[in-house]
Amino acid sequence: MGAATHLGINLSEYDAVILTLIPHYDELIDAAGAAVGALARPAPAVVDLGTGSGALAQAILKASPKARVTGIDEDAGMLAMAEKRLKGRITVIHGNFETIPIPGCDVISASFALHHIRTSRRKAALYRRAFAALKRGGLIVSADCCLASAAALQRSDRANWLAHLRQNCSPAKAEGYLKAWAKEDVYFTLEQEMDLLRRAGFKAEIAFRKTCFAVVVGLK
Ligand SMILES: C[S@@+](CC[C@H](N)C(=O)[O-])C[C@H]1O[C@@H](n2cnc3c(N)ncnc32)[C@H](O)[C@@H]1O
């Protein structure tokens, strides 16, 4: 299923609509880009998994202007949007990041892409492949929904997400979005994410966190 179909939107509207669907989207993208700028080498080779329309790639290029970015995505329409947005500053690979070889690099990045990995076993495998692809001193950066561990916090974070959605749609439609995505997307707790990164060999850090959204960093 293409990204737009999954989100229930038209592809051409993606960049505008994603802001209405994901609370703190811009802040998370900026924080992930800034983490790359602060921690990576001056001209890092970056592989952006599930690059979509290229928002994170653009933030990385802003923070690290000499970065050489490769974007991987299985949705050709999204990759075309990334190429248009970044005008020659991104190389794209059409494919499934869970199965195609990840090129050797300094940084592996992802935003709102790794929740498409459906099991912790598969996510662990992706993190191990990322660790193997990264040079020594390299890093993986992922911005995504990372649940709180406590049920009470999970409930209040869900209420915050619904309140965000309701700014642009009815309460029933907001509930419908979260229910539909729950059938496709898999969110782990922040603790589980850190554990998975550590088990793959990374030193794991939290670069940014707001409600159930976080930027996690793994250093090789
Ligand atoms: C919600 S979009 C996020 C796009 C972009 N990173 C952003 O922050 O706006 C998820 C993207 O990941 C891509 N994707 C999901 N699973 C994938 C996989 N296994 N291999 C390649 N791309 C994948 C989708 O096609 C989509 O473009």
The ligand as a Gaussian input file, in Angstrom:
#p B3LYP/6-31G(d) Opt

LIG

0 1
 C        4.668000       8.130000       6.896000
 S        5.747000       8.144000       5.560000
 C        7.094000       9.166000       6.210000
 C        7.861000       9.817000       5.105000
 C        8.937000      10.806000       5.529000
 N       10.083000      10.128000       6.109000
 C        8.390000      11.841000       6.457000
 O        8.878000      11.993000       7.579000
 O        7.470000      12.575000       6.056000
 C        6.495000       6.536000       5.564000
 C        7.344000       6.273000       4.334000
 O        8.056000       5.062000       4.503000
 C        7.939000       4.288000       3.325000
 N        8.098000       2.872000       3.715000
 C        7.401000       2.191000       4.649000
 N        7.870000       0.934000       4.764000
 C        8.883000       0.820000       3.869000
 C        9.776000      -0.228000       3.519000
 N        9.735000      -1.423000       4.135000
 N       10.699000       0.013000       2.578000
 C       10.773000       1.216000       1.958000
 N        9.960000       2.259000       2.245000
 C        9.026000       2.060000       3.193000
 C        6.576000       4.631000       2.772000
 O        6.476000       4.354000       1.379000
 C        6.502000       6.123000       3.071000
 O        7.026000       6.911000       2.046000

